[in-house]
Amino acid sequence: MSKRSVKQILFDNFIIYTIVAIFLAFGGGLLGDLLVTLPIGLLKNANVIKGNPVLDIAVMYFATIGAWIVCLLWFLFKRNRYMYAELTPKKKGNNFLMYLLGLVIGFGMNAICVLVAVLHGDLSLKFDGINPLGLIILAIAVYIQSSSEEVVCRDYLYQKLLHRYNMPVIAVVGNSVLFGFLHILNPGVSIIAIINIILIGVFFAMFVYYFDSLWCAFSVHAAWNYTQNIIFGLPNSGMVSPFSVFKITSANDSFAYNVDFGVEATITSLIVEIVGIVLVFFIGRKVKANRDKKALEAANSVSAVEA
């Protein structure tokens, strides 16, 4: 057995990639706390700035920029540099249309879950007002938070698993299981909540695989979180925002709503996610087949010219 093969066995495998991804996530969290949470906390304690609902929730979301920083630094290593391309328009799926489509999908899926809960009488909301500047600031903050999780799971781990095993199912499922694990300590988490988070991770990863669009995964994820947390005032993975357009006036546990974890820990969400996965599968495989066919034709054309 060669020295190279031993190195590959020890370091190029699912377990090592997963450990690194966990390090990127939690290391990024610590860095974000040092760069954002700690300084803002000190300024508030010194009465240099005053706390308010927008600032309080924005700090939590903005702190996730630490994961972005850690990942971008990790990608500087030669064997990881190809992951930068996944973030750029070099990928055909990374375009404005796919980004906009992701926003619509993320909002629509979450809104359906909320609507079912309201119509079934499990959730009652009241309009609390609109703060345009606050909504814009939090849209940016939520995007940073959502995309940071995507960079760890759908860029780093997904790409590592895909390149190592050349089996899309391992890459899609593997990164999604880690995505669920990263939420296991969230307030109010339950078994069905983790299942749903894993499924939504599969949903996000399918946009990367079939549509070659990490940007779409970014926007679907951000729109889902923003809709439930900032617009409807529901728990986002168990965490409730002190600032939102709507406020909860009453809530009951049922198949459509969970008091501790929101719509993400319900049968309704499970069904919506499965339907979404099925639709992306049937539509996406046609899109990917056409894209692969065009790529093959282009490659053959180049070969014919060179010959």
Disulfide bonds with the S-S distance in Angstrom:
none
